[in-house]
Amino acid sequence: MSDIVQRGLYLEEFVVGATYRHTPGRTATEADNVLFSSLTMNTQALHLDAAYAATQPFGQRLMNSMWTLATMVGASVTQLTQGTLVAQLGLSDISFPHPLFAGDTLYTSTEILAARPSASRPGQGVVTMRHTGRNQDDVVVAVATRVALMWQAPGVAVEVES
C-alpha cells in the first residue's frame, strides 16, 4: 500500500477559469483581532478600542483587514499551494468592500486567472489567482489578486512559448 501525501497543485494542474471553494470557513473572533493587531503593531483604535469604535460609522470594532487578507490566502493553501509553491510573487488589486466583524464567518474562494511556464526558471511557472472572501450572508468582504511561482510536476516538461 502506498502513502498518499496531501499537496497543492502543480503548474499544469491549474485550470484557467476554475474556481475553488475552500472549506471550512473561519469564524473571526475578538481574540484573533486583538492578537493579530498587536502582533503586527497596528494600534488602530477601530480594531482594539470597543468604546471608540462604537462612536464610529460601523458602531463596533472592525476585523483587521490584513487578518482578513492573510486568512483568505491561508484558506487556499491546502487545496492549491501546499508543497507546490516556490514563492509568493505579489498581491495586487486588494479591496475590502464591506467590513468583517468578530463573530462573522469568512468563506474563501479562488478563481484561477492565468497559468504559464516561467521563461527564466525551468521547472517552475507563474499562476495568477483571485481570492474572494465572503461573510456568512454571502456579502463580499475582500478581494485580492495573487501571483505565485509554482513547481511543475516532477518529470513533466512544459514548453515555454517564445
ABEGO torsion letter per residue (X at the ends): XBBBBBBBBBAAABBBGBBBBBOBBBBBBAAAAAAAAAAAGBABAAAABAAAAAABAAGBBBBBAAAAAAAAAAAAAAAAABGABABBAEBBGBBBABBBBBGBBBBBBBBBABBBBBAABBGBBBBBBBBBBBBAAGBBABBBBBBBBBBBBBGBBBBBBX
